[in-house]
Amino acid sequence: MTDLTLYHNPRCSKSRGALELLEAQGLAPTVVRYLETPLDAAQLERLLGKLGLTARQLLRTGEEEYATLNLADASLSQAQLIAAIAAHPKLMERPILETADKAMIGRPPEKILEILP
């Protein structure tokens, strides 16, 4: 399988675990270090579609930026939340494995195996 993309933060143990699981399966995903190469709004919308989630569900609520930007405000739109994630990629839940037609957050890391054929 060649069209696997792992949105990865090497400092995160769950993200490292997901990459190790894929490699143990003999898979070599394209690794995107999303903190260094953030996704833009269009990419985030596409990824959310594959995940079947809203932007709010993709947010890491424990991050300082979540509080600083007042992202708990329920009146914020999907577009506003996507813009916040694009501007502050640390807010995006991780790791995420993306295939041609699906995506899965690897929490726990073994969850990513559910979307492999």
N, CA, C and O atoms as CSV, one atom per row, in Angstrom:
chain,resi,resn,atom,element,x,y,z
A,1,MET,N,N,0.866,-1.183,0.000
A,1,MET,CA,C,0.000,0.000,0.000
A,1,MET,C,C,0.896,1.224,0.000
A,1,MET,O,O,1.731,1.388,0.889
A,2,THR,N,N,0.729,2.058,-0.968
A,2,THR,CA,C,1.612,3.211,-1.087
A,2,THR,C,C,0.958,4.520,-0.672
A,2,THR,O,O,1.659,5.467,-0.314
A,3,ASP,N,N,-0.364,4.596,-0.712
A,3,ASP,CA,C,-0.987,5.872,-0.406
A,3,ASP,C,C,-1.410,5.969,1.063
A,3,ASP,O,O,-2.585,6.151,1.384
A,4,LEU,N,N,-0.427,5.843,1.926
A,4,LEU,CA,C,-0.613,6.030,3.366
A,4,LEU,C,C,0.151,7.273,3.780
A,4,LEU,O,O,1.320,7.444,3.433
A,5,THR,N,N,-0.518,8.134,4.522
A,5,THR,CA,C,0.132,9.323,5.053
A,5,THR,C,C,-0.082,9.337,6.557
A,5,THR,O,O,-1.208,9.192,7.035
A,6,LEU,N,N,0.997,9.510,7.294
A,6,LEU,CA,C,0.917,9.606,8.744
A,6,LEU,C,C,1.265,11.030,9.147
A,6,LEU,O,O,2.377,11.502,8.912
A,7,TYR,N,N,0.296,11.708,9.758
A,7,TYR,CA,C,0.540,13.043,10.306
A,7,TYR,C,C,1.138,12.807,11.680
A,7,TYR,O,O,0.479,12.296,12.586
A,8,HIS,N,N,2.402,13.189,11.816
A,8,HIS,CA,C,3.269,12.687,12.876
A,8,HIS,C,C,3.943,13.808,13.648
A,8,HIS,O,O,4.368,14.815,13.082
A,9,ASN,N,N,4.030,13.606,14.955
A,9,ASN,CA,C,4.831,14.458,15.827
A,9,ASN,C,C,5.812,13.524,16.523
A,9,ASN,O,O,5.407,12.763,17.402
A,10,PRO,N,N,7.085,13.559,16.156
A,10,PRO,CA,C,8.043,12.606,16.711
A,10,PRO,C,C,8.238,12.739,18.224
A,10,PRO,O,O,8.789,11.831,18.847
A,11,ARG,N,N,7.804,13.836,18.822
A,11,ARG,CA,C,7.926,14.002,20.271
A,11,ARG,C,C,6.782,13.332,21.029
A,11,ARG,O,O,6.811,13.250,22.257
A,12,CYS,N,N,5.777,12.854,20.300
A,12,CYS,CA,C,4.595,12.237,20.900
A,12,CYS,C,C,4.748,10.716,20.918
A,12,CYS,O,O,5.001,10.103,19.881
A,13,SER,N,N,4.596,10.115,22.085
A,13,SER,CA,C,4.763,8.658,22.190
A,13,SER,C,C,3.698,7.912,21.393
A,13,SER,O,O,3.986,6.858,20.827
A,14,LYS,N,N,2.477,8.435,21.336
A,14,LYS,CA,C,1.413,7.779,20.561
A,14,LYS,C,C,1.741,7.829,19.069
A,14,LYS,O,O,1.492,6.872,18.335
A,15,SER,N,N,2.294,8.939,18.639
A,15,SER,CA,C,2.659,9.093,17.236
A,15,SER,C,C,3.818,8.149,16.879
A,15,SER,O,O,3.800,7.497,15.835
A,16,ARG,N,N,4.801,8.089,17.744
A,16,ARG,CA,C,5.915,7.154,17.502
A,16,ARG,C,C,5.411,5.713,17.491
A,16,ARG,O,O,5.859,4.901,16.682
A,17,GLY,N,N,4.480,5.399,18.391
A,17,GLY,CA,C,3.914,4.052,18.446
A,17,GLY,C,C,3.168,3.700,17.176
A,17,GLY,O,O,3.256,2.570,16.695
A,18,ALA,N,N,2.432,4.662,16.625
A,18,ALA,CA,C,1.703,4.418,15.381
A,18,ALA,C,C,2.663,4.130,14.235
A,18,ALA,O,O,2.432,3.219,13.439
A,19,LEU,N,N,3.737,4.903,14.151
A,19,LEU,CA,C,4.722,4.686,13.091
A,19,LEU,C,C,5.369,3.312,13.247
A,19,LEU,O,O,5.567,2.607,12.257
A,20,GLU,N,N,5.695,2.929,14.465
A,20,GLU,CA,C,6.282,1.605,14.716
A,20,GLU,C,C,5.323,0.488,14.305
A,20,GLU,O,O,5.746,-0.512,13.724
A,21,LEU,N,N,4.039,0.653,14.602
A,21,LEU,CA,C,3.045,-0.354,14.201
A,21,LEU,C,C,3.000,-0.517,12.687
A,21,LEU,O,O,2.970,-1.637,12.178
A,22,LEU,N,N,2.996,0.595,11.978
A,22,LEU,CA,C,2.962,0.537,10.518
A,22,LEU,C,C,4.216,-0.141,9.975
A,22,LEU,O,O,4.136,-0.992,9.089
A,23,GLU,N,N,5.365,0.237,10.509
A,23,GLU,CA,C,6.618,-0.365,10.050
A,23,GLU,C,C,6.653,-1.860,10.353
A,23,GLU,O,O,7.185,-2.637,9.561
A,24,ALA,N,N,6.093,-2.271,11.491
A,24,ALA,CA,C,6.031,-3.695,11.841
A,24,ALA,C,C,5.148,-4.474,10.863
A,24,ALA,O,O,5.321,-5.681,10.689
A,25,GLN,N,N,4.202,-3.776,10.225
A,25,GLN,CA,C,3.344,-4.386,9.202
A,25,GLN,C,C,4.019,-4.377,7.830
A,25,GLN,O,O,3.436,-4.831,6.845
A,26,GLY,N,N,5.245,-3.863,7.770
A,26,GLY,CA,C,5.962,-3.766,6.504
A,26,GLY,C,C,5.525,-2.580,5.662
A,26,GLY,O,O,5.770,-2.552,4.456
A,27,LEU,N,N,4.881,-1.604,6.284
A,27,LEU,CA,C,4.376,-0.435,5.567
A,27,LEU,C,C,5.283,0.764,5.795
A,27,LEU,O,O,5.817,0.960,6.887
A,28,ALA,N,N,5.446,1.556,4.757
A,28,ALA,CA,C,6.282,2.756,4.842
A,28,ALA,C,C,5.432,3.958,4.432
A,28,ALA,O,O,5.439,4.356,3.267
A,29,PRO,N,N,4.705,4.533,5.378
A,29,PRO,CA,C,3.854,5.667,5.028
A,29,PRO,C,C,4.673,6.910,4.717
A,29,PRO,O,O,5.827,7.037,5.127
A,30,THR,N,N,4.055,7.815,3.988
A,30,THR,CA,C,4.620,9.153,3.857
A,30,THR,C,C,4.415,9.810,5.212
A,30,THR,O,O,3.291,9.879,5.710
A,31,VAL,N,N,5.489,10.287,5.800
A,31,VAL,CA,C,5.399,10.903,7.120
A,31,VAL,C,C,5.401,12.412,6.959
A,31,VAL,O,O,6.329,12.997,6.401
A,32,VAL,N,N,4.336,13.031,7.464
A,32,VAL,CA,C,4.219,14.482,7.434
A,32,VAL,C,C,4.376,14.986,8.862
A,32,VAL,O,O,3.536,14.729,9.725
A,33,ARG,N,N,5.449,15.695,9.088
A,33,ARG,CA,C,5.640,16.328,10.398
A,33,ARG,C,C,4.835,17.626,10.376
A,33,ARG,O,O,5.338,18.689,10.011
A,34,TYR,N,N,3.589,17.507,10.771
A,34,TYR,CA,C,2.629,18.596,10.577
A,34,TYR,C,C,2.942,19.844,11.390
A,34,TYR,O,O,2.407,20.912,11.092
A,35,LEU,N,N,3.792,19.742,12.408
A,35,LEU,CA,C,4.199,20.950,13.126
A,35,LEU,C,C,5.170,21.767,12.284
A,35,LEU,O,O,5.211,22.993,12.390
A,36,GLU,N,N,5.955,21.084,11.446
A,36,GLU,CA,C,6.901,21.758,10.561
A,36,GLU,C,C,6.259,22.124,9.225
A,36,GLU,O,O,6.622,23.124,8.606
A,37,THR,N,N,5.308,21.311,8.789
A,37,THR,CA,C,4.616,21.520,7.526
A,37,THR,C,C,3.115,21.495,7.814
A,37,THR,O,O,2.452,20.487,7.569
A,38,PRO,N,N,2.578,22.605,8.335
A,38,PRO,CA,C,1.159,22.616,8.729
A,38,PRO,C,C,0.216,22.440,7.537
A,38,PRO,O,O,0.521,22.835,6.412
A,39,LEU,N,N,-0.925,21.840,7.817
A,39,LEU,CA,C,-1.960,21.697,6.801
A,39,LEU,C,C,-2.687,23.026,6.664
A,39,LEU,O,O,-2.889,23.736,7.649
A,40,ASP,N,N,-3.081,23.360,5.434
A,40,ASP,CA,C,-3.871,24.571,5.241
A,40,ASP,C,C,-5.346,24.226,5.438
A,40,ASP,O,O,-5.697,23.064,5.645
A,41,ALA,N,N,-6.198,25.234,5.373
A,41,ALA,CA,C,-7.625,25.039,5.640
A,41,ALA,C,C,-8.245,23.999,4.706
A,41,ALA,O,O,-9.024,23.157,5.153
A,42,ALA,N,N,-7.912,24.048,3.428
A,42,ALA,CA,C,-8.483,23.086,2.477
A,42,ALA,C,C,-8.043,21.663,2.799
A,42,ALA,O,O,-8.850,20.735,2.743
A,43,GLN,N,N,-6.786,21.487,3.131
A,43,GLN,CA,C,-6.283,20.153,3.502
A,43,GLN,C,C,-6.971,19.648,4.772
A,43,GLN,O,O,-7.331,18.474,4.862
A,44,LEU,N,N,-7.152,20.537,5.749
A,44,LEU,CA,C,-7.833,20.152,6.982
A,44,LEU,C,C,-9.282,19.752,6.720
A,44,LEU,O,O,-9.766,18.774,7.290
A,45,GLU,N,N,-9.975,20.494,5.867
A,45,GLU,CA,C,-11.364,20.150,5.535
A,45,GLU,C,C,-11.435,18.771,4.890
A,45,GLU,O,O,-12.308,17.970,5.222
A,46,ARG,N,N,-10.520,18.498,3.971
A,46,ARG,CA,C,-10.485,17.182,3.299
A,46,ARG,C,C,-10.229,16.079,4.319
A,46,ARG,O,O,-10.884,15.037,4.291
A,47,LEU,N,N,-9.268,16.311,5.224
A,47,LEU,CA,C,-8.927,15.321,6.236
A,47,LEU,C,C,-10.094,15.097,7.194
A,47,LEU,O,O,-10.384,13.958,7.562
A,48,LEU,N,N,-10.762,16.171,7.598
A,48,LEU,CA,C,-11.926,16.038,8.480
A,48,LEU,C,C,-13.025,15.212,7.805
A,48,LEU,O,O,-13.705,14.424,8.463
A,49,GLY,N,N,-13.195,15.394,6.499
A,49,GLY,CA,C,-14.177,14.597,5.762
A,49,GLY,C,C,-13.850,13.112,5.825
A,49,GLY,O,O,-14.740,12.282,6.011
A,50,LYS,N,N,-12.588,12.783,5.672
A,50,LYS,CA,C,-12.178,11.379,5.741
A,50,LYS,C,C,-12.292,10.826,7.156
A,50,LYS,O,O,-12.581,9.645,7.348
A,51,LEU,N,N,-12.065,11.682,8.141
A,51,LEU,CA,C,-12.176,11.264,9.539
A,51,LEU,C,C,-13.639,11.142,9.974
A,51,LEU,O,O,-13.961,10.391,10.894
A,52,GLY,N,N,-14.518,11.889,9.302
A,52,GLY,CA,C,-15.912,11.928,9.721
A,52,GLY,C,C,-16.085,12.708,11.018
A,52,GLY,O,O,-16.960,12.402,11.827
A,53,LEU,N,N,-15.238,13.724,11.206
A,53,LEU,CA,C,-15.257,14.523,12.427
A,53,LEU,C,C,-15.468,15.997,12.110
A,53,LEU,O,O,-15.314,16.434,10.969
A,54,THR,N,N,-15.820,16.744,13.135
A,54,THR,CA,C,-15.858,18.195,13.026
A,54,THR,C,C,-14.503,18.734,13.470
A,54,THR,O,O,-13.708,18.021,14.083
A,55,ALA,N,N,-14.254,19.985,13.157
A,55,ALA,CA,C,-13.002,20.611,13.592
A,55,ALA,C,C,-12.901,20.599,15.116
A,55,ALA,O,O,-11.817,20.397,15.663
A,56,ARG,N,N,-14.011,20.810,15.795
A,56,ARG,CA,C,-14.002,20.807,17.267
A,56,ARG,C,C,-13.514,19.460,17.803
A,56,ARG,O,O,-12.806,19.414,18.809
A,57,GLN,N,N,-13.886,18.372,17.142
A,57,GLN,CA,C,-13.478,17.037,17.585
A,57,GLN,C,C,-11.998,16.758,17.324
A,57,GLN,O,O,-11.424,15.835,17.902
A,58,LEU,N,N,-11.393,17.546,16.464
A,58,LEU,CA,C,-9.977,17.374,16.139
A,58,LEU,C,C,-9.063,18.186,17.062
A,58,LEU,O,O,-7.845,18.008,17.055
A,59,LEU,N,N,-9.659,19.071,17.846
A,59,LEU,CA,C,-8.877,19.969,18.704
A,59,LEU,C,C,-8.307,19.260,19.928
A,59,LEU,O,O,-8.966,18.431,20.556
A,60,ARG,N,N,-7.079,19.609,20.241
A,60,ARG,CA,C,-6.447,19.174,21.488
A,60,ARG,C,C,-6.770,20.249,22.534
A,60,ARG,O,O,-6.165,21.320,22.546
A,61,THR,N,N,-7.714,19.949,23.391
A,61,THR,CA,C,-8.214,20.943,24.335
A,61,THR,C,C,-7.246,21.256,25.471
A,61,THR,O,O,-7.422,22.248,26.178
A,62,GLY,N,N,-6.243,20.431,25.650
A,62,GLY,CA,C,-5.280,20.667,26.723
A,62,GLY,C,C,-4.143,21.609,26.354
A,62,GLY,O,O,-3.332,21.974,27.205
A,63,GLU,N,N,-4.084,21.998,25.094
A,63,GLU,CA,C,-3.005,22.886,24.652
A,63,GLU,C,C,-3.260,24.319,25.117
A,63,GLU,O,O,-4.404,24.765,25.197
A,64,GLU,N,N,-2.182,25.024,25.419
A,64,GLU,CA,C,-2.268,26.417,25.876
A,64,GLU,C,C,-3.026,27.286,24.874
A,64,GLU,O,O,-3.816,28.146,25.265
A,65,GLU,N,N,-2.785,27.060,23.583
A,65,GLU,CA,C,-3.434,27.847,22.535
A,65,GLU,C,C,-4.957,27.694,22.567
A,65,GLU,O,O,-5.685,28.619,22.205
A,66,TYR,N,N,-5.428,26.540,22.996
A,66,TYR,CA,C,-6.869,26.313,23.073
A,66,TYR,C,C,-7.505,27.330,24.020
A,66,TYR,O,O,-8.533,27.929,23.703
A,67,ALA,N,N,-6.888,27.515,25.174
A,67,ALA,CA,C,-7.404,28.487,26.140
A,67,ALA,C,C,-7.140,29.919,25.682
A,67,ALA,O,O,-8.027,30.770,25.751
A,68,THR,N,N,-5.924,30.182,25.217
A,68,THR,CA,C,-5.539,31.531,24.798
A,68,THR,C,C,-6.451,32.064,23.691
A,68,THR,O,O,-6.820,33.238,23.695
A,69,LEU,N,N,-6.807,31.198,22.750
A,69,LEU,CA,C,-7.639,31.606,21.621
A,69,LEU,C,C,-9.144,31.479,21.916
A,69,LEU,O,O,-9.980,31.745,21.053
A,70,ASN,N,N,-9.468,31.069,23.148
A,70,ASN,CA,C,-10.869,30.920,23.574
A,70,ASN,C,C,-11.640,29.979,22.646
A,70,ASN,O,O,-12.765,30.272,22.242
A,71,LEU,N,N,-11.019,28.848,22.318
A,71,LEU,CA,C,-11.632,27.915,21.371
A,71,LEU,C,C,-12.761,27.098,21.981
A,71,LEU,O,O,-13.453,26.377,21.261
A,72,ALA,N,N,-12.961,27.194,23.283
A,72,ALA,CA,C,-14.096,26.527,23.915
A,72,ALA,C,C,-15.400,27.249,23.606
A,72,ALA,O,O,-16.477,26.711,23.865
A,73,ASP,N,N,-15.324,28.447,23.063
A,73,ASP,CA,C,-16.495,29.246,22.721
A,73,ASP,C,C,-17.346,28.482,21.696
A,73,ASP,O,O,-16.934,28.294,20.551
A,74,ALA,N,N,-18.519,28.051,22.117
A,74,ALA,CA,C,-19.393,27.240,21.265
A,74,ALA,C,C,-19.921,27.998,20.055
A,74,ALA,O,O,-20.440,27.387,19.121
A,75,SER,N,N,-19.795,29.318,20.060
A,75,SER,CA,C,-20.299,30.092,18.916
A,75,SER,C,C,-19.318,30.132,17.752
A,75,SER,O,O,-19.658,30.628,16.678
A,76,LEU,N,N,-18.111,29.620,17.947
A,76,LEU,CA,C,-17.131,29.615,16.860
A,76,LEU,C,C,-17.573,28.645,15.761
A,76,LEU,O,O,-18.029,27.535,16.038
A,77,SER,N,N,-17.431,29.081,14.536
A,77,SER,CA,C,-17.845,28.261,13.394
A,77,SER,C,C,-16.786,27.216,13.059
A,77,SER,O,O,-15.649,27.280,13.525
A,78,GLN,N,N,-17.193,26.263,12.244
A,78,GLN,CA,C,-16.264,25.249,11.727
A,78,GLN,C,C,-15.086,25.928,11.031
A,78,GLN,O,O,-13.935,25.547,11.244
A,79,ALA,N,N,-15.370,26.931,10.202
A,79,ALA,CA,C,-14.309,27.635,9.469
A,79,ALA,C,C,-13.351,28.334,10.430
A,79,ALA,O,O,-12.143,28.342,10.195
A,80,GLN,N,N,-13.862,28.909,11.489
A,80,GLN,CA,C,-12.999,29.581,12.466
A,80,GLN,C,C,-12.108,28.573,13.182
A,80,GLN,O,O,-10.934,28.847,13.428
A,81,LEU,N,N,-12.655,27.417,13.517
A,81,LEU,CA,C,-11.858,26.389,14.193
A,81,LEU,C,C,-10.797,25.818,13.256
A,81,LEU,O,O,-9.664,25.573,13.671
A,82,ILE,N,N,-11.163,25.608,12.000
A,82,ILE,CA,C,-10.192,25.118,11.015
A,82,ILE,C,C,-9.076,26.143,10.848
A,82,ILE,O,O,-7.904,25.774,10.783
A,83,ALA,N,N,-9.421,27.405,10.779
A,83,ALA,CA,C,-8.406,28.458,10.652
A,83,ALA,C,C,-7.472,28.454,11.863
A,83,ALA,O,O,-6.269,28.665,11.714
A,84,ALA,N,N,-8.009,28.217,13.044
A,84,ALA,CA,C,-7.177,28.166,14.254
A,84,ALA,C,C,-6.208,26.991,14.200
A,84,ALA,O,O,-5.040,27.130,14.563
A,85,ILE,N,N,-6.689,25.837,13.749
A,85,ILE,CA,C,-5.812,24.662,13.635
A,85,ILE,C,C,-4.739,24.900,12.583
A,85,ILE,O,O,-3.579,24.542,12.785
A,86,ALA,N,N,-5.119,25.498,11.468
A,86,ALA,CA,C,-4.149,25.782,10.411
A,86,ALA,C,C,-3.070,26.742,10.905
A,86,ALA,O,O,-1.895,26.583,10.572
A,87,ALA,N,N,-3.461,27.726,11.688
A,87,ALA,CA,C,-2.510,28.719,12.195
A,87,ALA,C,C,-1.690,28.190,13.376
A,87,ALA,O,O,-0.575,28.649,13.621
A,88,HIS,N,N,-2.249,27.229,14.097
A,88,HIS,CA,C,-1.601,26.669,15.288
A,88,HIS,C,C,-1.688,25.142,15.219
A,88,HIS,O,O,-2.506,24.539,15.915
A,89,PRO,N,N,-0.855,24.515,14.389
A,89,PRO,CA,C,-0.981,23.066,14.148
A,89,PRO,C,C,-0.848,22.210,15.401
A,89,PRO,O,O,-1.266,21.053,15.406
A,90,LYS,N,N,-0.276,22.761,16.450
A,90,LYS,CA,C,-0.160,22.036,17.717
A,90,LYS,C,C,-1.541,21.650,18.253
A,90,LYS,O,O,-1.661,20.725,19.057
A,91,LEU,N,N,-2.577,22.358,17.809
A,91,LEU,CA,C,-3.942,22.097,18.261
A,91,LEU,C,C,-4.549,20.835,17.651
A,91,LEU,O,O,-5.579,20.358,18.126
A,92,MET,N,N,-3.925,20.287,16.607
A,92,MET,CA,C,-4.485,19.124,15.919
A,92,MET,C,C,-4.163,17.839,16.668
A,92,MET,O,O,-3.018,17.593,17.047
A,93,GLU,N,N,-5.187,17.030,16.871
A,93,GLU,CA,C,-5.011,15.727,17.505
A,93,GLU,C,C,-4.045,14.899,16.665
A,93,GLU,O,O,-3.951,15.087,15.452
A,94,ARG,N,N,-3.341,13.998,17.303
A,94,ARG,CA,C,-2.332,13.194,16.619
A,94,ARG,C,C,-2.241,11.815,17.260
A,94,ARG,O,O,-2.715,11.608,18.377
A,95,PRO,N,N,-1.641,10.891,16.558
A,95,PRO,CA,C,-1.298,10.870,15.135
A,95,PRO,C,C,-2.549,10.594,14.304
A,95,PRO,O,O,-3.562,10.116,14.816
A,96,ILE,N,N,-2.459,10.899,13.033
A,96,ILE,CA,C,-3.559,10.598,12.109
A,96,ILE,C,C,-2.976,9.837,10.929
A,96,ILE,O,O,-2.008,10.272,10.305
A,97,LEU,N,N,-3.586,8.689,10.633
A,97,LEU,CA,C,-3.226,7.932,9.431
A,97,LEU,C,C,-4.298,8.190,8.387
A,97,LEU,O,O,-5.492,8.063,8.656
A,98,GLU,N,N,-3.853,8.554,7.191
A,98,GLU,CA,C,-4.766,8.811,6.085
A,98,GLU,C,C,-4.486,7.823,4.962
A,98,GLU,O,O,-3.336,7.605,4.581
A,99,THR,N,N,-5.561,7.226,4.436
A,99,THR,CA,C,-5.468,6.376,3.248
A,99,THR,C,C,-6.150,7.131,2.107
A,99,THR,O,O,-6.507,8.300,2.255
A,100,ALA,N,N,-6.325,6.472,0.991
A,100,ALA,CA,C,-6.953,7.124,-0.159
A,100,ALA,C,C,-8.372,7.607,0.150
A,100,ALA,O,O,-8.801,8.642,-0.359
A,101,ASP,N,N,-9.098,6.858,0.983
A,101,ASP,CA,C,-10.501,7.224,1.216
A,101,ASP,C,C,-10.918,7.340,2.677
A,101,ASP,O,O,-12.071,7.669,2.957
A,102,LYS,N,N,-10.005,7.076,3.618
A,102,LYS,CA,C,-10.346,7.133,5.034
A,102,LYS,C,C,-9.198,7.743,5.824
A,102,LYS,O,O,-8.087,7.914,5.322
A,103,ALA,N,N,-9.502,8.063,7.070
A,103,ALA,CA,C,-8.464,8.502,8.002
A,103,ALA,C,C,-8.882,8.078,9.407
A,103,ALA,O,O,-10.064,7.869,9.678
A,104,MET,N,N,-7.899,7.955,10.293
A,104,MET,CA,C,-8.166,7.537,11.664
A,104,MET,C,C,-7.146,8.188,12.587
A,104,MET,O,O,-5.954,8.245,12.285
A,105,ILE,N,N,-7.645,8.677,13.722
A,105,ILE,CA,C,-6.757,9.187,14.759
A,105,ILE,C,C,-6.236,7.985,15.539
A,105,ILE,O,O,-7.011,7.118,15.944
A,106,GLY,N,N,-4.946,7.936,15.744
A,106,GLY,CA,C,-4.304,6.817,16.430
A,106,GLY,C,C,-4.252,6.975,17.938
A,106,GLY,O,O,-3.173,7.052,18.525
A,107,ARG,N,N,-5.412,7.022,18.559
A,107,ARG,CA,C,-5.516,7.082,20.021
A,107,ARG,C,C,-6.477,6.004,20.459
A,107,ARG,O,O,-7.690,6.200,20.381
A,108,PRO,N,N,-5.980,4.881,20.914
A,108,PRO,CA,C,-4.588,4.466,21.002
A,108,PRO,C,C,-4.011,4.176,19.611
A,108,PRO,O,O,-4.757,4.073,18.637
A,109,PRO,N,N,-2.695,4.045,19.523
A,109,PRO,CA,C,-2.059,3.855,18.213
A,109,PRO,C,C,-2.647,2.705,17.394
A,109,PRO,O,O,-2.685,2.774,16.165
A,110,GLU,N,N,-3.100,1.659,18.063
A,110,GLU,CA,C,-3.651,0.487,17.363
A,110,GLU,C,C,-4.894,0.816,16.540
A,110,GLU,O,O,-5.253,0.058,15.638
A,111,LYS,N,N,-5.553,1.930,16.835
A,111,LYS,CA,C,-6.755,2.323,16.081
A,111,LYS,C,C,-6.456,2.489,14.596
A,111,LYS,O,O,-7.328,2.240,13.762
A,112,ILE,N,N,-5.244,2.903,14.252
A,112,ILE,CA,C,-4.931,3.125,12.836
A,112,ILE,C,C,-5.012,1.836,12.024
A,112,ILE,O,O,-5.250,1.872,10.817
A,113,LEU,N,N,-4.815,0.699,12.687
A,113,LEU,CA,C,-4.851,-0.581,11.970
A,113,LEU,C,C,-6.250,-0.876,11.443
A,113,LEU,O,O,-6.400,-1.671,10.516
A,114,GLU,N,N,-7.281,-0.247,12.017
A,114,GLU,CA,C,-8.669,-0.494,11.605
A,114,GLU,C,C,-8.946,-0.043,10.169
A,114,GLU,O,O,-9.877,-0.546,9.541
A,115,ILE,N,N,-8.168,0.881,9.648
A,115,ILE,CA,C,-8.456,1.360,8.279
A,115,ILE,C,C,-7.527,0.742,7.237
A,115,ILE,O,O,-7.594,1.093,6.059
A,116,LEU,N,N,-6.674,-0.163,7.660
A,116,LEU,CA,C,-5.810,-0.851,6.699
A,116,LEU,C,C,-6.579,-2.012,6.091
A,116,LEU,O,O,-7.343,-2.681,6.787
A,117,PRO,N,N,-6.386,-2.258,4.805
A,117,PRO,CA,C,-7.115,-3.374,4.169
A,117,PRO,C,C,-6.608,-4.725,4.662
A,117,PRO,O,O,-7.106,-5.766,4.233
